[in-house]
Amino acid sequence: MYLLRMMRVEDVPQVVSIDQLSFGMPWSARSYHFEISDNPNAHMFTLTHTDALDPLLNGVDQVLGYGGMWLIEGEAHISTIAVHPDYRGRGLGEVILVGMIGRALERQADYAVLEVRVSNTAALNLYQKYEFTTVGRRKNYYRDTHEDAFLMHLAPLDQAYQSRFQARLTALRTRLSFIDAVF
Ligand SMILES: CC(C)(COP(=O)(O)OP(=O)(O)OC[C@H]1O[C@@H](n2cnc3c(N)ncnc32)[C@H](O)[C@@H]1OP(=O)(O)O)[C@@H](O)C(=O)NCCC(=O)NCCS
């Protein structure tokens, strides 16, 4: 069973390991601790697999992915999202993104924003599926490869968007069973 919930300090070692497998410039464990414990604007989410009958899990949640967002006034800024490489392509990234957009809607954010590498087709498609559009390009944005970033916006987060969002959420739930302990 998949469970989307708020990130906990005890998730950090597994989150950092997925981060290192996913990004050229991973965040440190300290950054995650700060976001979880000391940043009131940060909303950090963990997607886990819980199976009380699996002896290998030993009662510990297995972290499959995570996401982060800053909510400041009317802006929801998606700061990070990743799924463990072994679990990609089965809807889990979408579950995490839906959790973050759902939180933004619940908190009545006016718009959402994010940056993404121009070559990151999987992430671009995921964001476009939820109606993010490219509004700009930032040259040499990433220090490791000097790659450009697309700046993407999702707006307005109005009633009409909420209806379309709910329809996509329903479609996702017919594909995948997950418990949402976020919103
Ligand atoms: C981006 C990422 C989070 C997507 O997670 P995922 O669990 O593999 O994605 P999902 O299975 O939920 O797919 C959701 C949508 O994303 C898009 N997508 C996912 N993988 C894709 C791929 N390999 N090629 C093209 N589009 C893809 C599709 O639009 C898909 O919708 P569909 O199933 O209706 O076709 C994942 O690839 C990842 O962790 N990448 C490394 C970290 C990263 O780049 N994060 C983004 C930083 S901006």
PDBQT file of the ligand as one rigid body, heavy atoms in Angstrom, charges set to zero:
ROOT
HETATM    1  C1  LIG A 201      10.150  13.253 -12.728  1.00  0.00    +0.000 C 
HETATM    2  C2  LIG A 201       9.803  12.036 -11.854  1.00  0.00    +0.000 C 
HETATM    3  C3  LIG A 201       9.557  12.524 -10.421  1.00  0.00    +0.000 C 
HETATM    4  C4  LIG A 201       8.518  11.387 -12.399  1.00  0.00    +0.000 C 
HETATM    5  O1  LIG A 201       8.147  10.358 -11.507  1.00  0.00    +0.000 OA
HETATM    6  P1  LIG A 201       7.513   8.974 -12.043  1.00  0.00    +0.000 P 
HETATM    7  O2  LIG A 201       6.968   8.273 -10.862  1.00  0.00    +0.000 OA
HETATM    8  O3  LIG A 201       8.485   8.241 -12.874  1.00  0.00    +0.000 OA
HETATM    9  O4  LIG A 201       6.347   9.534 -12.990  1.00  0.00    +0.000 OA
HETATM   10  P2  LIG A 201       4.889   8.907 -13.153  1.00  0.00    +0.000 P 
HETATM   11  O5  LIG A 201       4.984   7.456 -13.419  1.00  0.00    +0.000 OA
HETATM   12  O6  LIG A 201       4.035   9.369 -12.040  1.00  0.00    +0.000 OA
HETATM   13  O7  LIG A 201       4.416   9.620 -14.505  1.00  0.00    +0.000 OA
HETATM   14  C5  LIG A 201       3.558  10.754 -14.487  1.00  0.00    +0.000 C 
HETATM   15  C6  LIG A 201       3.681  11.468 -15.814  1.00  0.00    +0.000 C 
HETATM   16  O8  LIG A 201       5.011  11.936 -16.003  1.00  0.00    +0.000 OA
HETATM   17  C7  LIG A 201       5.393  11.816 -17.362  1.00  0.00    +0.000 C 
HETATM   18  N1  LIG A 201       6.495  10.848 -17.470  1.00  0.00    +0.000 N 
HETATM   19  C8  LIG A 201       6.963  10.059 -16.491  1.00  0.00    +0.000 A 
HETATM   20  N2  LIG A 201       8.022   9.337 -16.914  1.00  0.00    +0.000 NA
HETATM   21  C9  LIG A 201       8.209   9.678 -18.208  1.00  0.00    +0.000 A 
HETATM   22  C10 LIG A 201       9.157   9.296 -19.192  1.00  0.00    +0.000 A 
HETATM   23  N3  LIG A 201      10.118   8.381 -18.926  1.00  0.00    +0.000 N 
HETATM   24  N4  LIG A 201       9.109   9.861 -20.417  1.00  0.00    +0.000 NA
HETATM   25  C11 LIG A 201       8.158  10.788 -20.695  1.00  0.00    +0.000 A 
HETATM   26  N5  LIG A 201       7.218  11.199 -19.799  1.00  0.00    +0.000 NA
HETATM   27  C12 LIG A 201       7.243  10.641 -18.565  1.00  0.00    +0.000 A 
HETATM   28  C13 LIG A 201       4.162  11.332 -18.117  1.00  0.00    +0.000 C 
HETATM   29  O9  LIG A 201       3.428  12.471 -18.495  1.00  0.00    +0.000 OA
HETATM   30  C14 LIG A 201       3.410  10.600 -17.014  1.00  0.00    +0.000 C 
HETATM   31  O10 LIG A 201       2.027  10.561 -17.244  1.00  0.00    +0.000 OA
HETATM   32  P3  LIG A 201       1.353   9.258 -17.951  1.00  0.00    +0.000 P 
HETATM   33  O11 LIG A 201       1.598   8.127 -17.017  1.00  0.00    +0.000 OA
HETATM   34  O12 LIG A 201      -0.079   9.619 -18.069  1.00  0.00    +0.000 OA
HETATM   35  O13 LIG A 201       2.092   9.108 -19.259  1.00  0.00    +0.000 OA
HETATM   36  C15 LIG A 201      10.931  10.971 -11.908  1.00  0.00    +0.000 C 
HETATM   37  O14 LIG A 201      11.249  10.703 -13.253  1.00  0.00    +0.000 OA
HETATM   38  C16 LIG A 201      12.193  11.358 -11.151  1.00  0.00    +0.000 C 
HETATM   39  O15 LIG A 201      12.313  11.139  -9.949  1.00  0.00    +0.000 OA
HETATM   40  N6  LIG A 201      13.189  11.923 -11.856  1.00  0.00    +0.000 N 
HETATM   41  C17 LIG A 201      14.445  12.325 -11.244  1.00  0.00    +0.000 C 
HETATM   42  C18 LIG A 201      14.280  13.558 -10.396  1.00  0.00    +0.000 C 
HETATM   43  C19 LIG A 201      13.758  14.719 -11.218  1.00  0.00    +0.000 C 
HETATM   44  O16 LIG A 201      14.178  14.946 -12.336  1.00  0.00    +0.000 OA
HETATM   45  N7  LIG A 201      12.827  15.498 -10.611  1.00  0.00    +0.000 N 
HETATM   46  C20 LIG A 201      12.252  16.655 -11.264  1.00  0.00    +0.000 C 
HETATM   47  C21 LIG A 201      13.043  17.851 -10.916  1.00  0.00    +0.000 C 
HETATM   48  S1  LIG A 201      12.389  19.321 -11.676  1.00  0.00    +0.000 SA
ENDROOT
TORSDOF 0
